[in-house]
Amino acid sequence: MYFNLDNIKHFKYRIIFSLLLLLIGILILTIGFIKTLFLTLCTTLGYFVGFVMDKKLFVLFIEKIEEIFYIGRE
């Protein structure tokens, strides 16, 4: 098996999740389960907030709320 980009693309999720779970395992062994769980929760929340801001979903959400509450109040 030769090392090339096609092989990496074919197994990209195996590689990503193997490295991710290796990192989580190292964190559990070094800082403990609860702290690792909290760190994972904060990272996931940060990713979600970034995703919402990138897609401008927050602005769309606020505009929809304004439409609902400001109908006929002009």
N, C-alpha and C positions, 0 to 999 in steps of 0.2 A: 504494500500500500504506500503510495507516494504521498508526500505532504504537499498538497496544493489547495487553492482556495475553494475548489468544488467540493472537496472532502469536508472542509470546515463548514460550508453552507449546508451540506447534507446533514451534518450532525450538530448544528448550531444550538438547538435547544438542549440536547444532552450535555453539551459543554457548558452552556450558561447555567443550567440548573445544578450540575455537578459542582461548579465553582461556588455558586450561591449557597448550596447546602454545606459545602466544606467550610465556608466562611461562618455560617450559622453554628456549625458544630464547634469550631474554634472559639467563637464568642461564648457559647454555653459553657465550655470547659474553663474559660479564663475569667469571665465576669459573672457567670451564673445565669440561670434560666429566666428569672423575672426581669433582670436588667436587659437581657437579650430580647425578650418578648416586648418590653417597652421600646427598645431601640428599633425593632422591626415595625412596631405600630407607628412610631414617629416617622420613619422612613416611608412607609406606605401612605400615611396621611400627607406628607410632603409631596410625594409623587402625584397623588390625587389632586391636590391643590394646584400644582404645576400644570397638570393635564387640563384642568378646567380653565386656567388662565391662558394657556396656549391656544385652546380652541375657542376662546372668547365666549364660553358658555355662561360665565358669570354675568357678563354684560347682557346677554340675551335673556337670562333669568330675571335680572332686574327690570329690563324693558317689559317683559311679560307681566311682572307684578305691577308695574306702573299702569299698564293697560287695564288690568283688572280693577285696580282701586281708583283710577282717575277717569273712568268712563262717565261722560256727561258732566264733568266738573271743570269746565274751561272758562 
